[in-house]
Amino acid sequence: MSPVARLATVGADSVPHLVPITFAVGDDTVYFAIDHKPKSSRNLRRLRNIRENPQVSVLVDHYASDWSALWWSRADGRAEVRNDGDDRLKAVELLRAKYEQYRDHPPEGPVVIVRVERWSGWASAG
């Protein structure tokens, strides 16, 4: 599984916003967290956009010079920001299992839960 995905959101201003995220998947749900990495603000545009318009896309892809190894997968769904609760705990545990960096410094900020409504993707036939 790829270590990074791209999150696409659109706020009330109808302007697309795209950012890289670390993520984990469980069942038909994508999880990511606002972690300890430096941020320009605690009022992140991705969180504002999700509150204004919860429809998001998460894209994971693999590029290689050998084009027969190319693939991508996209999850479209509704996102929710969680500051506490069982869903938040599950997200943190999945992220800690996937990323060594989170084992000593688990995310303390909010998590985002994307309930996937549609999966799509492509892989080279080579």
C-alpha positions as CSV (number, residue, x, y, z in Angstrom):
1,M,0.0,0.0,0.0
2,S,1.2,3.4,-0.9
3,P,2.5,5.6,2.0
4,V,0.9,8.8,0.7
5,A,-2.4,9.8,-0.9
6,R,-3.9,13.0,-2.2
7,L,-7.0,14.5,-0.6
8,A,-9.3,16.6,-2.8
9,T,-11.8,18.9,-1.2
10,V,-14.0,21.8,-2.4
11,G,-15.3,24.5,0.0
12,A,-18.1,26.9,-0.3
13,D,-16.0,29.0,-2.6
14,S,-16.1,26.2,-5.2
15,V,-12.2,26.2,-5.4
16,P,-10.6,22.8,-5.4
17,H,-8.0,22.1,-2.8
18,L,-5.5,19.2,-3.0
19,V,-3.1,18.1,-0.3
20,P,-0.9,15.0,0.3
21,I,-2.0,13.0,3.4
22,T,-0.8,9.9,5.3
23,F,-3.8,7.5,5.5
24,A,-5.1,4.1,6.5
25,V,-8.0,2.0,5.2
26,G,-10.3,-0.2,7.2
27,D,-13.4,-1.8,5.6
28,D,-14.9,0.9,3.3
29,T,-13.4,3.8,5.2
30,V,-10.3,5.9,4.7
31,Y,-8.8,7.6,7.8
32,F,-6.3,10.4,8.1
33,A,-5.2,12.6,11.0
34,I,-4.0,16.1,11.6
35,D,-0.7,15.3,13.2
36,H,2.3,16.9,14.9
37,K,4.0,17.8,11.6
38,P,4.4,21.6,11.4
39,K,1.3,23.4,9.9
40,S,0.9,27.0,8.9
41,S,-2.3,27.2,10.9
42,R,-4.6,25.1,13.1
43,N,-7.5,26.3,11.0
44,L,-6.6,24.1,8.0
45,R,-8.4,24.7,4.7
46,R,-9.0,21.0,4.3
47,L,-11.0,20.9,7.6
48,R,-12.9,24.0,6.7
49,N,-13.8,22.6,3.3
50,I,-15.0,19.3,4.8
51,R,-17.3,21.2,7.2
52,E,-18.7,23.2,4.3
53,N,-18.9,20.4,1.8
54,P,-18.2,16.8,3.1
55,Q,-17.8,15.3,-0.4
56,V,-14.1,14.4,-0.9
57,S,-11.9,12.2,-3.1
58,V,-8.8,10.4,-2.0
59,L,-6.3,9.3,-4.7
60,V,-3.5,6.8,-4.3
61,D,-1.2,6.0,-7.2
62,H,2.0,4.4,-8.2
63,Y,4.3,5.8,-10.9
64,A,7.3,3.9,-12.3
65,S,9.6,4.3,-15.3
66,D,8.2,0.8,-16.2
67,W,4.8,1.9,-17.4
68,S,3.5,-1.7,-17.1
69,A,3.6,-1.2,-13.3
70,L,1.4,2.0,-13.2
71,W,-1.8,2.0,-11.2
72,W,-4.2,4.3,-9.3
73,S,-7.1,3.9,-7.0
74,R,-9.6,6.6,-5.9
75,A,-12.1,6.6,-3.1
76,D,-15.0,9.1,-3.3
77,G,-17.1,9.6,-0.2
78,R,-18.3,11.8,2.6
79,A,-15.9,13.0,5.2
80,E,-16.4,13.7,8.9
81,V,-14.0,15.5,11.3
82,R,-13.8,13.7,14.7
83,N,-12.1,15.1,17.8
84,D,-13.0,12.1,20.0
85,G,-14.9,8.8,20.2
86,D,-14.4,5.3,19.0
87,D,-13.9,6.2,15.3
88,R,-11.1,8.5,16.3
89,L,-9.4,5.8,18.4
90,K,-9.8,3.3,15.5
91,A,-8.2,5.8,13.1
92,V,-5.2,6.4,15.4
93,E,-4.6,2.7,15.9
94,L,-4.7,2.0,12.1
95,L,-2.3,4.9,11.4
96,R,0.1,3.7,14.2
97,A,0.1,0.2,12.7
98,K,0.9,1.6,9.2
99,Y,3.4,4.4,10.0
100,E,6.4,3.9,12.3
101,Q,6.5,7.7,12.9
102,Y,3.1,7.5,14.7
103,R,4.1,4.8,17.1
104,D,6.0,7.2,19.4
105,H,4.0,10.3,18.4
106,P,0.4,9.3,17.8
107,P,-1.7,12.0,16.2
108,E,-3.2,14.3,18.8
109,G,-5.3,16.5,16.6
110,P,-8.6,15.7,14.9
111,V,-9.0,12.7,12.5
112,V,-11.0,12.6,9.4
113,I,-13.1,9.6,8.5
114,V,-14.1,9.2,4.8
115,R,-17.0,6.8,4.4
116,V,-16.4,5.6,0.9
117,E,-19.4,5.6,-1.4
118,R,-17.5,4.7,-4.6
119,W,-14.2,3.1,-5.4
120,S,-12.6,3.4,-8.8
121,G,-9.2,2.6,-10.3
122,W,-7.0,1.5,-13.1
123,A,-3.9,-0.7,-13.5
124,S,-1.7,-1.2,-16.5
125,A,-2.4,-4.4,-18.3
126,G,1.3,-5.0,-18.8
